[in-house]
Amino acid sequence: MKLPHRRQFLHLAAGAAALPAVSRIARAQAYPTQPVRIIVPFALGGASDITARRIGKWLSERLGQQFVTENRPGTGSNIGTEMVVNAPPDGYTLLLVGGYNAINATLYEKLNHNFIRDIAPVASVTRGSLVMVVNSSVPAKSVPEFIDYAKANPRKLNMASAGTGTVSHIAGELFKMMAGVDMVHVPYHGGGPALPDLIAGQVQVMFATTISSIEYIRAGGLRALALTTATRSDELLPGISTVGEFLPGYEASVWYGIGAPRTTPVEVIDKLNKEINAGLADPKLQARLSDVGGTVLAGSPADFGKFIADETEKWGKVIKSAGIKPE
């Protein structure tokens, strides 16, 4: 048998090596060829669910296949997260990633997954503020006044949260640490049950989501002292300061994005990232996302990966320092 000339051999070898890459690119160009699931690790109807459905609707219209939201609540988001960790890495099972994942990485000592290792970042979507709200019986009208009042009344103020280890709880613990105040944490099963007790005066302060508390603030049932994000939001709560204006470096937010199993083809991840970012630049989708308290947070998969790592490290320090354990 005549052996190929060296140049021919190298050409054939290069062609063979290129085949998998060509195949991957072709698959990515065709993706998706069937419906895609977006797993939301919480129950129907919350901000996470609404955010996923609005992104899913955009992707369905752009890519010609249904992006179906599937709610899998339980164990503080861990059940839904593990479903995606264990799913085939083909782009057909995605995860609505959030601050809960960054918190749980430290909060739960024995998880069956390592979030940063096992979930590939696809695209960030939104970032929104919590708001520090107090019962009207609390005399403080500003963050400095509240800190003075709390220091003068150690362990006499009850701080509500949506549950142990939730963003509202961890944001409050960060405030306690940075302000040097001692308040009693009162966890609820969600933010909804906590707010009526806050209005009734059974608890005195809460770091609540803006979407759940803004109507109470506007009606005068609760007093807003400050937003937890780094910048003010005059569109949402005009004239309300940020906690960071009085405690430099303080920042806490509710954020969401899309993740996928760790070995999902990079071409599929890049395609999804491109289409999601196109949606985040669309004024109509921006408005629909702002309805649930979020401002767009666009970027590359690498940008989102760094953001997740930074959030995980930050909240890990707070959890360890405060000695927080899951319920």
C-alpha positions as CSV (number, residue, x, y, z in Angstrom):
1,M,0.0,0.0,0.0
2,K,1.4,3.4,-0.9
3,L,1.9,5.6,2.1
4,P,0.6,9.2,1.7
5,H,3.2,11.9,1.2
6,R,4.1,13.7,4.4
7,R,2.3,16.9,3.3
8,Q,-0.8,14.8,2.5
9,F,-0.6,13.0,5.8
10,L,-0.4,16.3,7.8
11,H,-3.3,17.6,5.8
12,L,-5.4,14.5,6.5
13,A,-4.5,14.6,10.2
14,A,-5.4,18.2,10.5
15,G,-8.7,17.6,8.8
16,A,-9.4,14.7,11.2
17,A,-8.6,16.8,14.2
18,A,-10.8,19.5,13.0
19,L,-13.8,17.2,12.6
20,P,-14.9,17.2,16.2
21,A,-14.7,21.0,16.3
22,V,-16.7,21.3,13.1
23,S,-19.2,18.9,14.5
24,R,-19.5,20.9,17.8
25,I,-20.0,24.1,15.9
26,A,-22.6,22.5,13.7
27,R,-24.5,21.3,16.7
28,A,-24.3,24.7,18.3
29,Q,-25.6,26.3,15.2
30,A,-28.5,23.9,15.2
31,Y,-29.2,24.2,18.9
32,P,-31.9,23.9,20.2
33,T,-33.6,21.1,18.3
34,Q,-36.0,20.3,21.1
35,P,-37.6,22.0,24.1
36,V,-35.2,23.3,26.8
37,R,-36.0,23.1,30.6
38,I,-35.1,26.0,32.9
39,I,-35.1,24.6,36.4
40,V,-36.2,27.1,39.1
41,P,-35.3,25.8,42.5
42,F,-38.2,27.5,44.2
43,A,-42.0,27.4,44.1
44,L,-44.2,28.9,41.5
45,G,-44.9,32.6,41.6
46,G,-41.9,34.2,43.2
47,A,-39.4,36.6,41.7
48,S,-37.1,33.8,40.7
49,D,-40.0,32.0,38.8
50,I,-41.2,35.2,37.1
51,T,-37.6,36.1,36.0
52,A,-37.0,32.6,34.5
53,R,-40.3,32.7,32.7
54,R,-39.6,36.1,31.1
55,I,-36.1,35.0,30.0
56,G,-37.6,31.7,28.7
57,K,-40.2,33.5,26.7
58,W,-37.5,35.7,25.1
59,L,-35.4,32.7,24.2
60,S,-38.4,30.7,22.9
61,E,-39.1,33.5,20.5
62,R,-35.5,34.0,19.4
63,L,-34.5,30.4,19.0
64,G,-37.6,28.7,17.8
65,Q,-38.0,26.1,20.6
66,Q,-39.9,26.2,23.8
67,F,-37.8,27.1,26.9
68,V,-40.0,25.7,29.6
69,T,-39.8,26.7,33.3
70,E,-39.9,23.8,35.7
71,N,-40.2,24.5,39.4
72,R,-38.3,22.1,41.7
73,P,-38.3,23.7,45.2
74,G,-36.7,22.2,48.3
75,T,-33.8,22.4,50.7
76,G,-33.1,26.1,50.1
77,S,-32.7,25.5,46.3
78,N,-30.4,22.5,46.6
79,I,-32.9,20.0,45.1
80,G,-33.3,21.9,41.9
81,T,-29.6,22.7,41.7
82,E,-28.6,19.1,42.0
83,M,-31.1,18.1,39.2
84,V,-29.1,20.4,36.8
85,V,-25.7,19.2,38.2
86,N,-26.7,15.6,37.3
87,A,-28.4,16.4,34.0
88,P,-26.8,15.6,30.6
89,P,-24.5,18.5,29.7
90,D,-26.2,19.2,26.3
91,G,-27.8,22.6,26.9
92,Y,-31.3,21.2,27.3
93,T,-31.4,21.5,31.1
94,L,-30.5,24.9,32.5
95,L,-30.6,26.4,36.0
96,L,-31.9,29.7,37.3
97,V,-28.9,30.6,39.3
98,G,-29.2,33.1,42.2
99,G,-27.6,34.4,45.4
100,Y,-29.0,31.4,47.2
101,N,-26.5,29.2,45.4
102,A,-23.6,31.5,46.5
103,I,-24.9,31.3,50.1
104,N,-25.6,27.6,50.2
105,A,-22.0,26.8,49.1
106,T,-21.0,27.6,52.7
107,L,-24.2,27.3,54.6
108,Y,-24.6,23.6,53.9
109,E,-21.5,21.6,54.9
110,K,-22.4,18.4,53.2
111,L,-23.8,19.0,49.7
112,N,-23.7,16.5,46.9
113,H,-22.3,19.1,44.6
114,N,-19.8,21.9,44.5
115,F,-21.7,24.7,42.9
116,I,-18.7,26.6,41.4
117,R,-17.2,23.4,40.1
118,D,-20.3,21.7,38.8
119,I,-22.4,24.6,37.3
120,A,-21.0,26.5,34.3
121,P,-22.0,30.1,34.2
122,V,-24.0,31.0,31.1
123,A,-25.3,34.6,31.5
124,S,-26.1,37.0,34.3
125,V,-29.6,38.5,34.0
126,T,-30.7,40.9,36.8
127,R,-29.5,42.4,40.0
128,G,-31.9,44.1,42.4
129,S,-31.9,45.7,45.8
130,L,-33.3,44.8,49.2
131,V,-34.6,47.6,51.3
132,M,-34.1,48.1,55.0
133,V,-37.6,48.7,56.4
134,V,-38.7,49.3,60.0
135,N,-42.0,49.4,61.8
136,S,-43.4,52.8,62.4
137,S,-42.9,52.5,66.2
138,V,-39.1,52.6,65.6
139,P,-38.1,56.2,66.1
140,A,-35.1,56.1,63.7
141,K,-35.6,58.0,60.4
142,S,-32.1,57.2,59.0
143,V,-29.5,54.4,59.2
144,P,-27.3,56.4,61.7
145,E,-30.3,57.0,63.9
146,F,-31.2,53.3,63.7
147,I,-27.7,52.2,64.6
148,D,-27.7,54.6,67.6
149,Y,-31.1,53.2,68.7
150,A,-30.1,49.6,68.3
151,K,-26.9,50.2,70.3
152,A,-28.9,51.8,73.1
153,N,-31.3,48.8,73.1
154,P,-29.2,45.6,72.6
155,R,-31.2,42.5,71.7
156,K,-34.4,44.4,72.1
157,L,-35.0,44.7,68.4
158,N,-36.2,41.7,66.4
159,M,-34.9,41.4,62.8
160,A,-37.2,39.4,60.6
161,S,-36.1,37.4,57.6
162,A,-37.5,35.2,54.9
163,G,-35.8,32.3,56.5
164,T,-32.4,31.2,57.9
165,G,-29.8,31.5,55.2
166,T,-31.9,33.5,52.8
167,V,-30.5,36.7,51.2
168,S,-32.7,38.8,53.5
169,H,-31.1,37.1,56.6
170,I,-27.5,37.2,55.4
171,A,-27.9,40.9,54.4
172,G,-29.1,41.6,57.9
173,E,-26.2,39.7,59.5
174,L,-23.8,41.7,57.4
175,F,-25.4,44.9,58.6
176,K,-25.2,43.7,62.3
177,M,-21.5,42.9,61.8
178,M,-20.6,46.2,60.1
179,A,-22.7,48.4,62.4
180,G,-21.7,46.6,65.6
181,V,-25.3,46.1,66.7
182,D,-27.0,43.1,68.4
183,M,-30.5,42.2,67.2
184,V,-32.5,39.0,67.6
185,H,-33.0,37.1,64.3
186,V,-36.6,35.9,63.7
187,P,-36.8,33.6,60.6
188,Y,-40.1,33.2,58.7
189,H,-41.0,30.7,56.0
190,G,-40.8,33.4,53.3
191,G,-40.9,37.1,53.1
192,G,-44.7,37.2,52.7
193,P,-45.5,36.0,56.3
194,A,-42.9,38.3,57.8
195,L,-44.2,41.6,56.5
196,P,-47.6,41.6,58.3
197,D,-45.8,40.9,61.5
198,L,-43.4,43.7,60.8
199,I,-46.3,46.1,60.2
200,A,-48.0,44.9,63.4
201,G,-44.8,45.5,65.4
202,Q,-44.1,41.9,66.4
203,V,-40.7,42.4,64.7
204,Q,-39.1,45.8,64.2
205,V,-36.8,45.6,61.1
206,M,-36.3,43.6,58.0
207,F,-34.1,43.6,54.9
208,A,-36.9,42.9,52.5
209,T,-37.1,42.6,48.7
210,T,-38.3,45.7,47.1
211,I,-41.0,43.9,45.1
212,S,-42.6,42.5,48.3
213,S,-42.4,45.7,50.4
214,I,-42.7,48.7,48.1
215,E,-46.5,48.9,48.3
216,Y,-46.4,48.8,52.1
217,I,-43.8,51.6,52.0
218,R,-45.8,53.7,49.6
219,A,-48.9,53.2,51.8
220,G,-47.1,54.3,54.9
221,G,-47.3,50.9,56.7
222,L,-43.5,50.6,56.7
223,R,-40.7,53.1,56.8
224,A,-37.8,52.6,54.3
225,L,-34.4,53.6,55.7
226,A,-32.1,52.6,53.0
227,L,-31.4,50.4,49.9
228,T,-28.8,47.7,50.1
229,T,-27.3,48.0,46.7
230,A,-24.2,50.2,46.1
231,T,-26.3,52.9,44.2
232,R,-29.6,54.6,44.8
233,S,-32.7,53.9,42.8
234,D,-34.6,57.2,42.4
235,E,-37.0,55.5,39.9
236,L,-38.0,52.9,42.5
237,L,-37.6,54.8,45.9
238,P,-36.7,58.4,45.2
239,G,-34.7,60.1,47.9
240,I,-33.9,56.9,49.8
241,S,-30.2,56.5,50.6
242,T,-28.1,53.4,50.5
243,V,-26.7,51.6,53.6
244,G,-23.3,52.0,52.1
245,E,-23.5,55.7,52.4
246,F,-23.2,55.3,56.1
247,L,-21.4,51.9,56.3
248,P,-18.8,52.1,53.5
249,G,-18.4,48.8,51.7
250,Y,-21.9,47.5,52.6
251,E,-23.7,45.9,49.6
252,A,-26.3,43.1,49.3
253,S,-28.4,42.3,46.4
254,V,-30.8,39.8,44.9
255,W,-29.5,38.5,41.6
256,Y,-30.3,35.9,39.0
257,G,-28.6,34.4,36.0
258,I,-28.6,31.2,33.9
259,G,-26.2,28.2,34.5
260,A,-25.7,24.8,32.9
261,P,-24.1,21.5,33.8
262,R,-20.3,22.0,33.9
263,T,-19.3,20.2,30.6
264,T,-22.0,21.8,28.5
265,P,-20.3,22.7,25.1
266,V,-18.9,26.1,25.1
267,E,-20.5,26.8,21.7
268,V,-23.9,26.3,23.3
269,I,-23.1,28.4,26.3
270,D,-21.9,31.2,24.0
271,K,-25.0,31.0,21.9
272,L,-27.3,31.3,24.9
273,N,-25.2,34.1,26.3
274,K,-25.5,36.1,23.1
275,E,-29.2,35.6,22.9
276,I,-29.8,36.5,26.6
277,N,-27.7,39.6,26.3
278,A,-29.7,40.6,23.2
279,G,-32.8,40.3,25.4
280,L,-31.2,42.4,28.2
281,A,-30.6,45.2,25.6
282,D,-34.3,45.1,24.6
283,P,-36.3,47.9,26.2
284,K,-39.5,45.8,26.5
285,L,-37.7,42.9,28.2
286,Q,-35.9,45.4,30.4
287,A,-39.2,46.8,31.6
288,R,-40.7,43.4,32.2
289,L,-37.7,42.5,34.4
290,S,-37.8,45.7,36.3
291,D,-41.4,44.8,37.3
292,V,-39.9,42.2,39.5
293,G,-37.3,44.5,41.0
294,G,-34.4,43.8,38.8
295,T,-32.0,45.9,36.7
296,V,-30.2,44.2,33.9
297,L,-26.8,42.6,34.6
298,A,-25.4,41.7,31.2
299,G,-21.9,40.2,30.6
300,S,-19.9,37.3,29.3
301,P,-19.9,33.8,30.9
302,A,-16.5,34.7,32.4
303,D,-17.9,37.9,33.9
304,F,-20.7,36.0,35.5
305,G,-18.3,33.3,36.8
306,K,-16.2,35.9,38.5
307,F,-19.3,37.6,40.0
308,I,-20.5,34.2,41.4
309,A,-17.1,33.5,42.9
310,D,-16.9,36.9,44.5
311,E,-20.4,36.5,46.0
312,T,-19.6,33.0,47.3
313,E,-16.5,34.2,49.0
314,K,-18.2,37.3,50.5
315,W,-21.2,35.5,52.0
316,G,-19.1,32.6,53.1
317,K,-17.2,34.9,55.4
318,V,-20.4,36.3,56.8
319,I,-21.9,32.9,57.4
320,K,-18.8,31.6,59.2
321,S,-18.4,34.7,61.3
322,A,-22.0,34.7,62.4
323,G,-22.0,30.9,62.9
324,I,-25.2,30.5,60.8
325,K,-26.5,26.9,60.4
326,P,-29.3,25.8,58.1
327,E,-32.7,25.2,59.7
